[in-house]
Amino acid sequence: MPDADRPQELPARLLTDPVMIDACRVRDFARVFRLVKIKAGIYPSMIARRCELTPSRVGEVMAGQRQLQHMDVIERIADGLRIPGHMLGLARREWETPQALVVTERETPQASEPEQQAPVPASLPGPDVDSILALATRTSLNAATLEAFRSSIEDYWRRDDQHGGEALRPAIVGQLRHVVGLLKENRPPSIQNGLYGIAAELARLTGWTYFDARQYNLARAYFTEALQLAKEIDDRQFMANVLACMSLQGTYQDKPADSLAFATAAQDQARSAVDTTPRVLSMLSMREAFAHATLGSTDSTHRAIGEAHRHFERIRVSDPDPSWVTYFDETKLIVDTGIAHGRLGEAASAEPLIADALRREARTNQRGRAFHSFWLARTQLDQGKLDQACQTATQALEPASAVASERVSGHLREFYDQLAPHRQEPVVLAFEARLRALLPPVSGSLRP
């Protein structure tokens, strides 16, 4: 970035101050922010701007009313305040590398041999041929074709639960582009509207795979595209679904005000649709509960949880639930209720709920089982049950190793950081050994 835009460096005397070093080591951001204010003259409003936090959030942290634990927030603090990565238990930050040591690609000399690329099978035409043939072909679509598209989307979601979306994304994006291309031709309204709905679902699924990879800007771009496609056919239930995804992303980015705004907007959309089902309303109320819990609003969280359960009790087998909400069953309601309590710090209430849901949860939902196991371990650790927490987390490593998900890795890192005060306990050492055996790429990024 230009020099004028480069964040102000912290004074060397502050970075070498034992108090600052200790505050960073334990990630006590209340002390870090106070030291930055007093010894570097960087006031809370500037801290907020540089770290992409709200001023009120910075104030709450400095007053000891809130802790910051999400990895992407910690990374923003490191980059915004120019705190070297090792001080916060992070990998070396890109900006720490001296310019003289940055490796840049050199231009290939004209006389050198052409770059070797993986050979393309001779039997396959190149992408330019595919594009030409697409122009010359008018695709005939009917209701069965649309059903085939929807079936493939359901299969994508099933495989995403089992393995993560990283490997699926190229296929999903390719199908999205294909469907958007089909929208350019004039078709009967029933077929055209069906294509818009399918394109919206593919865009949301693409956004979800980027969200799961913690690539939040790309996720938001695809979620926004999904909203626009759903708006073309006035599918307000699906618009509510996309807004609910964006609300969940806000909780991961530690932007609870955004999360709450998206959750309430989702509910407004759903209530304005004549065919919104109780299951959809229950799911949306739970997303609202997550947002309130992240804000630390106990009464509002409990109210939203109550609304979620009241809507769920109204569900009937005959309800015309859209396919994208059928995942929100009783097991999901229970585990999300536990997580909402856990976000509030109500570990004793959260633990039995999450444990009960895990006993019911399908073994094929690898990512969900990993998430929920780490949440259960965190609630157990919050209650001082160290042995039980490590045992639960160890059981979570197997499903975590079976799915490619940066969100799973993030939950794992957060739990590992919570073990810092107990790092020399035998049960923690045993968990760490199992962790490094099953997930060496993930464990390599953890603090020793």
Secondary structure, 3 states (H helix, E strand, C coil): CCHHHCCCCCCHHHHCCHHHHHHHHCCCHHHHHHHHHHHHCCCHHHHHHHHCCCHHHHHHHHCCCCCCCCHHHHHHHHHHHCCCHHHHCCCCCHHHCCHHHCCCCCCCCCCCCCCCCCCCCCCCCCHHHHHHHHHHCCCCCCHHHHHHHHHHHHHHHHHHHHHCCCCCHHHHHHHHHHHHHHCCCCCCHHHHHHHHHHHHHHHHHHHHHHHHCCCHHHHHHHHHHHHHHHHHCCCHHHHHHHHHHHHHHHHHCCCHHHHHHHHHHHHHHHHCCCCCCHHHHHHHHHHHHHHHHHHCCHHHHHHHHHHHHHHHHCCCCCCCCCHHHCCCCHHHHHHHHHHHHHHHCCHHHHHHHHHHHHHHCCCCCHHHHHHHHHHHHHHHHHCCCHHHHHHHHHHHHHHHHCCCCHHHHHHHHHHHHHCHHHCCCHHHHHHHHHHHHHCHHHHCCCCC
